[in-house]
Amino acid sequence: MTLEPGILLNGRYRIEEILGQGGMGAVYRAFDENLSMDVAVKENFFSTDEYSRQFKLEANILASVRNPHLPRATDYFVIENQGQYLVMDYIEGEDLRERVERLGNISEEDAILIGAAVCDALTYLHKRKPLVLHRDIKPGNIKITSLGEIYLVDFGLVKVVEGSQTTTTGARAMTPGYSPPEQYGSARTDPRTDIYSLGATLYAALSGKIPEDGLARVMDNVPLTPIREHNPEISRGLAAAIEKAMEAYPDDRYQTAEDFRIGLLSASSKTLRFIDLDMNFSVKPGPKAATNPELSSEELLEGSHSGWLKLRGFELTRASLRFRRLIRRVGLLQMVLGFAIPLVVIGLLWIYFPKNQGNTPGTQVSSLQQTETPLALTQPEITSLKVLPTFTIEPTRAAIGSTPTSTEIGGSTGEIAFVSTRTGNPQVYTMQIDGSNIHQVTNERDGACQPDWSPDGSKIVYVAPCRQKQDTYQGSSLFIVDLATRAVTSLPASPGGDFEPAWSPDGDRIAFTSLRDGYMEIYMYNLVTTQFTRLTRAQKTVGGIYARQPAWNPYGTQIVYVLKRMGLSQIWVTSDGDVNMNKPNSQLVLSGNTQLDSMPVWSPDGKIIVFDQTNFNGTAPFKIMSIRYEDRDTKQAVPINIEPLPVVDVSFSPDGQWLAYESWPDNSYNQDIYIATISGANRTRLTTDPGMDFDPVWCRCIRK
């Protein structure tokens, strides 16, 4: 039975429109009245037991995925004598088939980005245990939103492979031209099946022609028409990558989706540099999109990928990328030997020659003494550790419940939470404020980041998945971990993604940035009533594009945030006592049309707001600016001089006298956590691990 618009399904989902319909079921756009957001509802009519089983399998898989290029299931239920229902993220946009029909063949750059994004999703699926095969990749199952986000959808033919099984646990069907030969009959399918289908999808999108059917290529020796015969403008490198993915026999194809991703990115000099980066790929929105449709493909590549690096104040150098590629090509062993042999020779020479050469006769200077002195001279940040106090409390998790002890820094024995890639994917850690006693808090398979403390210090809210540091986290959700029990609670998920959480001083609310509207707006979740409230209307602001990065004042009565307006990121603040923003908000700082402001935070006494600032093109390092709230009418901020730059993502100590922040002063890819006084003095480096350390947040709570 087809559901009519207006019907309230399962007491929660108001049917808005039919998106698609077939003999086995239908897909609807509906409004979730509990969470006040659009969702997609997929219906199965119970045509056969096999379809019912496959439908539930699809629901189980989508409920557990955490990838920015895959939708998630948020609900599943059965209505007797009516059907099965799967509620999913609603992805508004057009599919790749519709885009080709509307605009013609896609560009080479778009094909690479789409292919790389889907490869990222496939790598995630193929590495799951048990591994998951999509088995129905085609232009109609790749969706592109108005923001250029790419999603692999429709898992109706999904297969789960347990161990080394050779049988299929999923429905089997073929789409001529897109299905490889092994998908016909009873042959075994594996990850290379999806690689073939993705290659065929890119072939069709670039050439406007459906490739020759896979079974005919094997049974009737029908050759695959080279893609450049259909479209001579396609580069030879991209043509070779696609045709390799479409080899008739699996052993001749790319063996993993990651290999195919590298093959695609290597096909263009514009995307070659992204091989070493695990990134969320997007493509230029079509002419109907609300965002700028005039960007060239080259501008798109700069904005979609290297842009988040520039936004965060650093950029991988060409030399570092060449070094990584060298490691891959030459091999790690050869690289180690290349460095080890000269070191061995130097060591032998050191042993051979007298150790006291060049010193006063009659004195002996050890090699340890000779190395310590220049190190102290070349690393002044190490010497600054002398200003840190000596702590008397036990550096264990039990310290969370201990009585505060006055110190020179922070006014309490609070910890600093931060994120590190030291064990692989980013995870949340805590440490004492001298950088000691580092404890891992999260163990999310796909990473966690952006922590914030509860007011009493007993819990931390964080974002997952988070596979690398980036500007936005599409497909992410908010989670709360209890530090005493390590129990993790997930907040209700939304389509798009939720990130940048900020816990209110009363502990009852969490403000955060959400993509549930298709662009960034600030929402609030009430932990007591479990209700969501949308706090901003950026799209209704003149020239507004998004609102993000909320931060509470210490009384929980105001929020300072970033509003993207007229092409500039500006610091705005709500009216006092009106967190729900029913009254007009005001711009806090006028930085001019050459500066970008971001990441505001309120001091513990509510008197000062500090924020990051860089120039419009992102070439200047980040510096810290501050403005007294009582001087807000002047709209003029002044710099806090902490050298060397950059200084990013500041967090106040409980007494407001110190700042924790992330920096990379040697212009390296590596980032570490530092602290300095509010005046910029006593700069101290807290972390030294080769992994990236970022997202610091000081626990500004008094533990009782």
C-alpha positions as CSV (number, residue, x, y, z in Angstrom):
1,M,0.0,0.0,0.0
2,T,1.5,3.3,-1.1
3,L,1.5,5.9,1.7
4,E,-0.2,9.2,0.9
5,P,1.3,12.6,1.8
6,G,0.1,13.7,5.2
7,I,-0.1,10.3,6.8
8,L,1.7,10.0,10.2
9,L,3.7,6.8,10.0
10,N,4.4,4.9,13.3
11,G,3.2,8.0,15.2
12,R,6.3,9.9,14.3
13,Y,7.0,10.4,10.5
14,R,4.8,12.7,8.6
15,I,4.9,11.6,4.9
16,E,5.7,14.6,2.7
17,E,6.1,13.2,-0.8
18,I,6.9,10.0,-2.8
19,L,10.5,10.0,-4.0
20,G,10.4,6.7,-5.9
21,Q,8.2,3.7,-6.3
22,G,8.6,0.1,-7.6
23,G,7.0,-3.2,-7.4
24,M,8.6,-4.1,-4.1
25,G,8.2,-0.8,-2.3
26,A,8.7,2.9,-2.3
27,V,10.8,5.7,-0.9
28,Y,9.3,8.8,0.7
29,R,10.5,12.1,2.1
30,A,9.0,12.5,5.5
31,F,9.3,14.9,8.5
32,D,10.4,13.4,11.8
33,E,8.2,15.2,14.3
34,N,10.3,14.1,17.2
35,L,13.5,15.6,15.9
36,S,12.0,18.3,13.6
37,M,14.0,17.3,10.5
38,D,13.5,15.7,7.1
39,V,14.2,12.0,6.7
40,A,14.0,9.4,4.0
41,V,11.6,6.5,4.6
42,K,12.1,3.3,2.6
43,E,9.3,0.8,2.5
44,N,9.2,-2.9,1.6
45,F,5.9,-4.4,0.7
46,F,6.8,-8.0,2.0
47,S,6.9,-9.3,-1.6
48,T,9.0,-12.4,-0.6
49,D,10.8,-13.7,2.5
50,E,14.1,-13.1,0.7
51,Y,13.3,-9.4,0.1
52,S,12.3,-9.1,3.7
53,R,15.5,-10.6,4.9
54,Q,17.6,-8.4,2.6
55,F,15.7,-5.3,3.6
56,K,16.5,-6.0,7.3
57,L,20.1,-6.6,6.4
58,E,20.3,-3.2,4.7
59,A,18.9,-1.6,7.8
60,N,21.4,-3.3,10.1
61,I,24.3,-2.2,8.0
62,L,23.3,1.4,7.5
63,A,22.6,1.7,11.2
64,S,26.2,1.1,12.0
65,V,28.1,3.0,9.3
66,R,30.1,6.1,10.2
67,N,31.5,7.5,7.0
68,P,31.0,11.0,5.5
69,H,30.0,9.5,2.1
70,L,27.5,7.0,3.4
71,P,23.9,7.6,4.7
72,R,22.9,6.2,8.1
73,A,19.7,4.5,9.2
74,T,18.1,6.1,12.3
75,D,15.1,3.8,12.7
76,Y,13.7,0.5,11.6
77,F,10.2,-1.0,12.3
78,V,7.6,-3.4,11.0
79,I,3.9,-2.8,10.7
80,E,2.1,-6.1,10.5
81,N,0.2,-6.8,7.2
82,Q,1.6,-3.5,5.8
83,G,5.3,-3.5,5.4
84,Q,8.9,-3.0,6.7
85,Y,10.2,0.6,7.1
86,L,13.7,1.9,7.1
87,V,14.3,5.5,8.2
88,M,17.5,7.1,6.8
89,D,19.3,10.4,6.4
90,Y,17.5,12.5,3.8
91,I,20.1,13.5,1.2
92,E,18.7,16.4,-0.8
93,G,20.3,16.7,-4.2
94,E,20.5,15.0,-7.6
95,D,22.1,11.7,-8.4
96,L,24.9,11.4,-11.0
97,R,22.6,10.1,-13.6
98,E,20.4,13.2,-13.3
99,R,23.4,15.5,-13.4
100,V,24.7,14.0,-16.6
101,E,21.2,14.2,-18.1
102,R,21.0,17.9,-17.1
103,L,24.6,19.1,-17.8
104,G,26.1,16.5,-20.2
105,N,29.4,14.7,-19.5
106,I,31.0,15.6,-16.2
107,S,34.5,17.2,-16.1
108,E,37.6,15.2,-15.5
109,E,38.2,16.9,-12.2
110,D,34.6,16.1,-11.0
111,A,35.1,12.5,-12.1
112,I,38.2,12.2,-10.0
113,L,36.7,13.7,-6.9
114,I,33.5,11.6,-7.2
115,G,35.5,8.5,-7.7
116,A,37.8,9.3,-4.8
117,A,34.9,9.9,-2.5
118,V,33.2,6.7,-3.4
119,C,36.5,4.8,-3.1
120,D,36.7,6.2,0.4
121,A,33.3,4.8,1.2
122,L,34.1,1.5,-0.3
123,T,37.4,1.2,1.6
124,Y,35.4,1.8,4.8
125,L,32.9,-0.9,3.8
126,H,35.4,-3.4,2.6
127,K,37.5,-3.1,5.8
128,R,34.6,-3.8,8.1
129,K,34.4,-7.2,9.9
130,P,32.6,-8.8,8.3
131,L,33.2,-7.0,5.1
132,V,30.4,-5.4,3.2
133,L,29.9,-5.3,-0.6
134,H,27.5,-2.7,-2.2
135,R,27.1,-4.6,-5.5
136,D,24.9,-2.0,-7.1
137,I,27.1,1.0,-7.9
138,K,25.8,3.0,-10.8
139,P,25.1,6.7,-11.6
140,G,21.7,6.6,-10.0
141,N,23.2,5.5,-6.7
142,I,25.7,8.3,-6.3
143,K,24.1,11.4,-4.9
144,I,25.5,15.0,-5.0
145,T,24.1,17.6,-2.7
146,S,23.8,21.3,-3.4
147,L,26.9,21.8,-1.3
148,G,28.8,19.3,-3.5
149,E,28.8,16.5,-0.9
150,I,29.0,13.0,-2.4
151,Y,27.1,10.0,-1.1
152,L,26.9,6.3,-2.1
153,V,23.3,5.3,-1.5
154,D,20.8,2.4,-2.0
155,F,22.1,-0.7,-0.3
156,G,19.3,-2.9,-1.5
157,L,21.7,-5.5,-3.0
158,V,24.3,-5.3,-0.2
159,K,26.2,-8.5,0.7
160,V,27.9,-9.4,3.9
161,V,30.9,-11.8,3.6
162,E,31.7,-13.9,6.6
163,G,35.3,-15.0,6.7
164,S,36.3,-16.8,3.5
165,Q,32.8,-17.8,2.5
166,T,32.0,-18.2,-1.2
167,T,28.3,-18.0,-1.1
168,T,26.2,-14.9,-1.2
169,T,24.3,-13.5,1.8
170,G,22.3,-11.0,0.0
171,A,20.0,-10.5,-3.0
172,R,21.7,-10.8,-6.4
173,A,20.8,-8.7,-9.4
174,M,22.7,-7.2,-12.4
175,T,22.7,-3.8,-14.1
176,P,23.9,-4.3,-17.7
177,G,27.0,-2.3,-18.4
178,Y,27.8,-1.7,-14.7
179,S,27.9,-5.2,-13.3
180,P,31.1,-7.2,-13.7
181,P,31.0,-10.7,-15.2
182,E,31.3,-12.5,-11.8
183,Q,28.1,-10.9,-10.6
184,Y,26.1,-13.0,-13.2
185,G,25.2,-16.6,-12.3
186,S,26.6,-18.1,-9.1
187,A,30.2,-16.8,-9.3
188,R,31.8,-15.3,-6.2
189,T,31.7,-11.5,-5.7
190,D,34.3,-9.7,-3.6
191,P,35.6,-6.1,-3.2
192,R,36.8,-6.0,-6.8
193,T,33.2,-6.3,-7.9
194,D,32.5,-2.8,-6.5
195,I,35.7,-1.5,-8.1
196,Y,34.5,-2.6,-11.5
197,S,31.1,-1.0,-11.1
198,L,32.6,2.3,-9.9
199,G,34.9,2.3,-12.9
200,A,31.9,1.7,-15.2
201,T,30.0,4.5,-13.5
202,L,32.8,7.0,-14.1
203,Y,33.2,5.7,-17.7
204,A,29.5,6.5,-18.4
205,A,29.6,9.8,-16.7
206,L,32.6,11.0,-18.6
207,S,31.7,9.6,-22.0
208,G,27.9,9.6,-22.0
209,K,28.0,6.0,-23.1
210,I,27.1,2.8,-21.1
211,P,30.1,0.5,-21.4
212,E,29.9,-3.0,-23.0
213,D,28.2,-5.5,-20.7
214,G,30.6,-7.5,-18.5
215,L,29.2,-10.9,-19.3
216,A,29.4,-10.3,-23.1
217,R,33.0,-9.2,-22.7
218,V,33.9,-12.6,-21.2
219,M,31.5,-15.0,-23.0
220,D,31.4,-13.4,-26.5
221,N,34.9,-11.7,-26.4
222,V,33.3,-8.3,-26.9
223,P,36.1,-5.7,-26.4
224,L,35.6,-2.6,-24.2
225,T,35.6,0.5,-26.3
226,P,38.4,2.7,-25.0
227,I,36.9,5.7,-23.3
228,R,38.9,8.2,-25.2
229,E,37.2,7.0,-28.4
230,H,34.0,8.4,-26.9
231,N,35.6,11.5,-25.4
232,P,39.1,12.4,-26.7
233,E,39.4,15.2,-24.1
234,I,39.9,12.6,-21.3
235,S,43.5,12.4,-20.2
236,R,45.4,9.2,-20.9
237,G,46.1,8.8,-17.2
238,L,42.5,8.9,-16.1
239,A,41.4,6.7,-19.0
240,A,44.0,4.1,-18.0
241,A,42.8,4.2,-14.3
242,I,39.2,3.7,-15.3
243,E,39.9,0.9,-17.8
244,K,42.1,-0.9,-15.3
245,A,39.2,-0.9,-12.8
246,M,37.0,-2.4,-15.5
247,E,39.2,-5.3,-16.5
248,A,37.0,-8.3,-17.2
249,Y,38.9,-10.6,-14.9
250,P,39.2,-9.6,-11.2
251,D,42.9,-10.4,-10.9
252,D,43.7,-7.7,-13.6
253,R,41.8,-4.9,-11.8
254,Y,42.8,-2.7,-8.8
255,Q,42.8,-5.1,-5.9
256,T,41.5,-2.6,-3.4
257,A,39.4,0.6,-3.4
258,E,42.3,2.5,-1.9
259,D,44.5,1.5,-4.9
260,F,41.8,2.7,-7.3
261,R,41.6,6.0,-5.3
262,I,45.3,6.5,-5.7
263,G,45.1,5.7,-9.4
264,L,42.4,8.3,-9.9
265,L,44.2,11.0,-7.9
266,S,47.4,10.3,-9.7
267,A,45.8,10.9,-13.1
268,S,45.8,14.7,-12.6
269,S,48.6,17.1,-11.4
270,K,45.8,19.0,-9.6
271,T,44.8,16.0,-7.4
272,L,48.2,14.2,-7.1
273,R,49.0,16.1,-3.9
274,F,45.9,14.7,-2.2
275,I,47.1,11.1,-2.3
276,D,48.7,11.2,1.1
277,L,45.7,13.0,2.7
278,D,42.6,11.3,4.0
279,M,40.0,13.9,3.0
280,N,36.3,14.4,2.5
281,F,36.0,14.9,-1.2
282,S,33.3,17.1,-2.7
283,V,32.5,18.5,-6.2
284,K,31.3,21.8,-7.5
285,P,27.5,22.2,-7.0
286,G,25.4,22.6,-10.1
287,P,24.0,25.8,-11.4
288,K,20.8,25.4,-9.3
289,A,22.8,25.3,-6.1
290,A,22.6,28.1,-3.6
291,T,26.4,28.2,-3.4
292,N,28.6,29.9,-6.0
293,P,28.2,28.1,-9.3
294,E,30.9,29.9,-11.1
295,L,33.9,28.3,-9.5
296,S,36.3,26.7,-12.0
297,S,37.4,23.1,-11.4
298,E,40.8,24.3,-10.3
299,E,39.3,26.8,-7.8
300,L,37.0,24.0,-6.6
301,L,40.0,21.7,-5.9
302,E,41.7,24.5,-4.0
303,G,38.6,25.2,-2.0
304,S,37.4,21.7,-1.3
305,H,40.6,20.1,-0.3
306,S,43.6,22.3,0.4
307,G,41.2,24.9,1.7
308,W,40.8,23.3,5.1
309,L,44.5,23.1,5.5
310,K,44.8,26.8,4.8
311,L,41.9,27.6,7.1
312,R,43.6,25.8,9.9
313,G,46.8,27.8,9.2
314,F,49.1,25.3,7.6
315,E,49.7,23.6,4.3
316,L,51.6,20.5,3.4
317,T,54.7,21.4,1.4
318,R,55.5,19.9,-2.0
319,A,58.7,18.6,-0.5
320,S,56.9,16.6,2.2
321,L,54.6,15.1,-0.3
322,R,57.5,14.2,-2.6
323,F,59.2,12.6,0.4
324,R,56.1,10.5,1.2
325,R,55.8,9.3,-2.4
326,L,59.5,8.5,-2.3
327,I,58.9,6.2,0.7
328,R,56.2,4.4,-1.2
329,R,58.2,3.9,-4.3
330,V,61.6,3.1,-2.9
331,G,60.3,1.2,0.1
332,L,60.7,1.7,3.8
333,L,63.7,-0.7,4.2
334,Q,65.7,1.1,1.5
335,M,65.0,4.4,3.1
336,V,66.1,3.2,6.5
337,L,69.3,1.8,5.1
338,G,69.9,5.0,3.3
339,F,69.9,6.9,6.5
340,A,71.5,4.2,8.7
341,I,74.7,3.7,6.7
342,P,75.9,7.3,7.0
343,L,75.0,7.3,10.7
344,V,77.1,4.1,11.2
345,V,80.1,5.7,9.5
346,I,79.8,8.8,11.6
347,G,79.5,6.7,14.7
348,L,82.7,4.8,13.8
349,L,84.6,8.0,13.2
350,W,83.3,9.4,16.5
351,I,84.7,6.3,18.3
352,Y,88.0,6.4,16.5
353,F,88.9,10.1,17.2
354,P,89.6,11.2,20.8
355,K,86.5,12.6,22.5
356,N,88.3,15.5,24.1
357,Q,89.6,17.0,20.9
358,G,89.1,20.8,20.9
359,N,88.8,21.0,24.7
360,T,91.2,22.3,27.3
361,P,94.0,19.8,28.0
362,G,93.4,17.7,31.0
363,T,89.6,17.9,30.8
364,Q,87.1,15.2,29.7
365,V,83.7,16.1,28.2
366,S,81.3,13.3,27.6
367,S,79.3,13.0,24.5
368,L,76.1,13.4,26.5
369,Q,77.3,16.8,27.7
370,Q,78.2,17.8,24.2
371,T,74.8,17.1,22.9
372,E,72.8,18.5,25.8
373,T,74.1,22.1,25.5
374,P,73.2,22.8,21.9
375,L,69.8,21.1,22.3
376,A,69.0,23.5,25.2
377,L,70.1,26.4,23.0
378,T,68.1,25.4,19.9
379,Q,64.8,24.5,21.8
380,P,64.0,27.5,24.1
381,E,60.5,26.1,24.7
382,I,62.0,23.3,26.7
383,T,63.8,25.7,29.1
384,S,60.5,27.5,29.8
385,L,59.2,24.4,31.5
386,K,61.0,25.7,34.6
387,V,58.1,28.1,35.3
388,L,55.7,25.2,35.8
389,P,54.6,24.4,39.4
390,T,55.3,21.1,41.2
391,F,52.0,19.2,41.6
392,T,51.2,17.4,44.8
393,I,48.1,15.4,43.8
394,E,48.1,11.9,42.5
395,P,48.1,12.0,38.6
396,T,45.4,9.4,38.2
397,R,41.8,9.3,37.1
398,A,40.9,9.4,40.8
399,A,42.1,13.0,40.8
400,I,38.9,14.0,39.0
401,G,37.1,13.7,42.3
402,S,39.8,15.3,44.5
403,T,39.8,18.6,46.3
404,P,41.3,21.5,44.2
405,T,44.8,22.4,45.0
406,S,45.9,26.0,44.3
407,T,48.8,26.2,41.8
408,E,50.5,28.9,39.8
409,I,48.6,27.9,36.6
410,G,44.8,27.7,36.3
411,G,43.9,28.1,39.9
412,S,42.9,24.4,40.3
413,T,44.2,21.0,39.4
414,G,42.1,20.8,36.3
415,E,43.3,18.8,33.3
416,I,43.5,19.6,29.6
417,A,41.7,17.4,27.1
418,F,43.0,17.2,23.6
419,V,43.1,15.1,20.5
420,S,46.0,13.2,19.1
421,T,46.8,10.9,16.2
422,R,49.7,9.2,18.1
423,T,48.0,5.8,17.9
424,G,46.5,6.1,14.4
425,N,43.1,7.7,14.0
426,P,42.5,10.8,16.2
427,Q,41.4,10.0,19.8
428,V,40.6,12.1,22.8
429,Y,43.2,12.2,25.6
430,T,43.6,14.0,28.9
431,M,46.7,15.3,30.6
432,Q,47.9,17.3,33.6
433,I,48.7,20.9,32.9
434,D,52.4,20.2,32.9
435,G,51.9,17.7,30.0
436,S,52.3,14.6,32.2
437,N,50.1,11.6,32.8
438,I,48.5,11.4,29.4
439,H,45.4,9.1,29.4
440,Q,43.5,7.9,26.3
441,V,39.7,8.6,26.8
442,T,38.1,7.3,23.6
443,N,38.7,4.3,21.4
444,E,36.5,5.1,18.4
445,R,37.3,2.9,15.4
446,D,36.9,5.9,13.0
447,G,38.4,8.4,15.4
448,A,37.1,11.1,17.8
449,C,37.8,14.8,18.2
450,Q,36.5,18.2,19.4
451,P,36.2,17.4,23.1
452,D,34.5,19.6,25.6
453,W,34.2,19.1,29.4
454,S,31.0,18.9,31.4
455,P,31.0,21.7,34.1
456,D,31.7,19.2,36.9
457,G,34.5,17.5,34.9
458,S,33.0,14.1,35.1
459,K,32.2,13.8,31.4
460,I,33.4,14.8,28.0
461,V,31.4,15.4,24.9
462,Y,33.1,14.6,21.6
463,V,32.6,14.1,17.9
464,A,32.8,10.9,15.9
465,P,33.7,9.7,13.3
466,C,36.8,11.9,13.0
467,R,39.4,10.3,10.8
468,Q,41.6,13.4,10.5
469,K,41.6,17.1,11.5
470,Q,39.4,19.0,9.1
471,D,37.1,22.0,8.9
472,T,33.7,20.2,9.0
473,Y,32.7,16.7,9.9
474,Q,30.0,15.5,7.6
475,G,28.2,12.4,8.9
476,S,29.5,12.9,12.4
477,S,27.5,12.7,15.7
478,L,28.0,13.8,19.3
479,F,28.9,11.3,22.0
480,I,29.3,11.7,25.8
481,V,31.8,9.6,27.7
482,D,31.6,9.2,31.5
483,L,35.2,9.4,32.7
484,A,34.6,7.3,35.8
485,T,32.9,4.3,34.1
486,R,34.0,5.0,30.5
487,A,30.4,4.4,29.4
488,V,29.6,6.2,26.1
489,T,26.2,7.7,25.3
490,S,25.3,8.9,21.8
491,L,23.1,11.9,21.3
492,P,20.4,11.6,18.6
493,A,22.0,11.6,15.2
494,S,21.0,13.9,12.3
495,P,21.5,13.8,8.6
496,G,24.5,15.8,7.5
497,G,26.5,15.8,10.7
498,D,26.8,17.4,14.2
499,F,30.1,18.8,15.5
500,E,31.8,21.7,17.4
501,P,30.0,20.9,20.8
502,A,30.0,23.4,23.6
503,W,28.7,22.4,27.1
504,S,26.7,25.0,28.9
505,P,27.9,26.2,32.4
506,D,24.7,24.7,34.0
507,G,25.4,21.3,32.5
508,D,22.0,20.9,31.0
509,R,22.6,22.0,27.4
510,I,25.0,21.4,24.6
511,A,25.3,23.9,21.8
512,F,26.8,22.6,18.5
513,T,27.1,23.2,14.8
514,S,24.9,21.0,12.6
515,L,24.6,20.3,8.9
516,R,21.0,18.9,9.2
517,D,19.7,21.8,7.2
518,G,22.2,21.2,4.4
519,Y,24.5,24.0,5.6
520,M,25.9,25.0,9.0
521,E,23.6,26.3,11.7
522,I,23.9,26.3,15.5
523,Y,21.6,24.0,17.4
524,M,21.1,23.3,21.1
525,Y,20.3,19.9,22.7
526,N,18.7,19.9,26.1
527,L,20.0,16.9,28.1
528,V,17.0,17.2,30.5
529,T,14.1,17.4,28.1
530,T,16.0,15.7,25.1
531,Q,14.7,18.5,22.8
532,F,16.6,20.1,20.0
533,T,16.4,23.9,19.3
534,R,17.7,25.7,16.3
535,L,19.4,28.8,17.6
536,T,20.5,30.6,14.4
537,R,18.9,31.5,11.0
538,A,22.1,32.3,9.0
539,Q,20.4,31.9,5.7
540,K,17.9,34.6,6.6
541,T,20.7,37.0,7.5
542,V,21.5,39.5,4.7
543,G,24.4,37.9,2.9
544,G,24.6,35.1,5.4
545,I,25.9,31.6,4.5
546,Y,26.4,29.8,7.8
547,A,26.7,30.0,11.5
548,R,29.1,27.9,13.6
549,Q,31.6,27.5,16.5
550,P,29.3,28.4,19.4
551,A,30.8,29.3,22.8
552,W,28.9,30.1,26.1
553,N,29.5,32.9,28.4
554,P,30.2,31.7,32.0
555,Y,26.6,32.4,33.0
556,G,24.9,30.4,30.3
557,T,23.0,33.5,29.1
558,Q,24.8,34.3,25.9
559,I,26.5,32.6,23.0
560,V,29.3,34.1,20.9
561,Y,29.7,32.4,17.5
562,V,31.0,32.8,13.9
563,L,28.7,34.0,11.1
564,K,29.8,33.8,7.5
565,R,28.3,36.9,5.9
566,M,29.2,38.8,2.7
567,G,32.0,36.3,2.2
568,L,33.7,37.1,5.6
569,S,33.8,35.1,8.8
570,Q,32.7,37.4,11.6
571,I,32.3,37.2,15.3
572,W,28.7,37.7,16.5
573,V,27.0,37.5,19.9
574,T,23.5,37.0,21.1
575,S,21.6,39.4,23.2
576,D,22.1,39.0,27.0
577,G,19.7,36.6,28.5
578,D,18.4,35.4,25.1
579,V,20.2,32.3,24.2
580,N,17.3,31.2,21.9
581,M,18.1,34.3,19.8
582,N,14.6,35.7,19.7
583,K,16.1,39.2,19.9
584,P,18.4,40.6,17.2
585,N,22.0,39.5,17.5
586,S,24.9,41.9,16.9
587,Q,28.3,41.8,15.3
588,L,30.9,42.0,18.0
589,V,34.0,42.9,16.0
590,L,34.6,44.9,12.8
591,S,37.8,43.4,11.3
592,G,37.5,44.8,7.8
593,N,37.2,43.0,4.5
594,T,40.7,41.6,4.6
595,Q,40.5,39.5,7.8
596,L,38.8,36.3,8.7
597,D,37.8,35.7,12.3
598,S,37.0,32.3,13.9
599,M,37.0,30.1,17.0
600,P,35.7,32.6,19.6
601,V,35.9,31.8,23.4
602,W,34.7,33.6,26.5
603,S,37.0,34.2,29.5
604,P,35.9,32.5,32.8
605,D,34.9,35.9,34.3
606,G,32.9,36.9,31.2
607,K,34.9,40.1,30.6
608,I,36.9,39.1,27.5
609,I,36.3,37.3,24.3
610,V,39.3,36.0,22.3
611,F,39.3,34.6,18.8
612,D,41.6,33.5,15.9
613,Q,42.3,35.8,13.0
614,T,44.1,35.4,9.7
615,N,44.0,37.3,6.4
616,F,41.3,36.7,3.8
617,N,43.4,34.4,1.5
618,G,44.7,32.3,4.4
619,T,48.4,33.0,3.8
620,A,49.1,34.8,7.1
621,P,49.6,32.7,10.2
622,F,46.8,32.7,12.8
623,K,47.1,35.2,15.6
624,I,44.9,35.7,18.7
625,M,42.7,38.8,19.0
626,S,40.8,39.9,22.1
627,I,38.0,42.4,22.9
628,R,36.6,43.4,26.3
629,Y,32.8,42.8,26.3
630,E,32.2,46.2,27.9
631,D,34.0,47.7,24.9
632,R,31.8,46.0,22.4
633,D,30.4,49.2,21.1
634,T,33.8,50.1,19.7
635,K,33.9,46.8,17.8
636,Q,37.7,47.0,17.8
637,A,39.8,44.0,18.9
638,V,43.5,44.1,19.9
639,P,46.1,41.4,19.4
640,I,47.5,39.1,22.2
641,N,51.2,38.8,21.3
642,I,52.1,35.1,21.7
643,E,55.1,34.3,19.6
644,P,56.0,32.5,17.5
645,L,52.8,32.1,15.4
646,P,50.5,30.4,14.6
647,V,48.3,30.3,17.7
648,V,45.0,28.4,17.1
649,D,42.0,27.2,19.0
650,V,42.5,28.9,22.4
651,S,41.1,27.6,25.7
652,F,41.2,29.6,29.0
653,S,42.5,28.2,32.3
654,P,40.0,28.3,35.2
655,D,41.4,31.5,36.5
656,G,41.6,33.2,33.1
657,Q,45.3,33.9,33.4
658,W,46.6,31.2,31.0
659,L,45.7,30.0,27.5
660,A,46.1,26.5,26.0
661,Y,46.3,26.4,22.3
662,E,47.7,24.4,19.3
663,S,50.6,25.5,17.2
664,W,53.2,24.4,14.7
665,P,55.8,27.2,14.8
666,D,58.4,25.3,12.6
667,N,55.9,25.2,9.7
668,S,55.8,21.4,9.9
669,Y,52.7,19.2,9.4
670,N,53.0,18.2,13.1
671,Q,51.0,20.1,15.7
672,D,51.4,20.2,19.4
673,I,49.7,21.7,22.5
674,Y,51.2,24.8,24.1
675,I,50.2,27.0,27.0
676,A,51.1,30.7,27.7
677,T,49.9,33.4,29.9
678,I,47.2,35.8,28.8
679,S,50.0,38.4,28.2
680,G,51.9,36.0,26.0
681,A,54.6,35.2,28.5
682,N,56.0,31.8,29.7
683,R,55.2,29.9,26.5
684,T,55.5,26.2,27.2
685,R,55.2,23.2,24.9
686,L,53.2,20.4,26.5
687,T,53.2,17.6,23.9
688,T,56.1,16.4,21.8
689,D,54.7,13.3,20.1
690,P,55.3,13.0,16.3
691,G,51.6,12.6,15.9
692,M,49.3,15.6,15.5
693,D,48.0,17.0,18.8
694,F,45.1,19.5,18.5
695,D,41.7,20.6,19.9
696,P,42.9,21.5,23.4
697,V,40.3,22.4,26.0
698,W,41.0,23.2,29.6
699,C,38.8,21.8,32.3
700,R,37.5,25.0,33.8
701,C,35.7,23.2,36.7
702,I,36.3,23.1,40.4
703,R,36.4,19.5,41.4
704,K,34.6,18.6,44.6
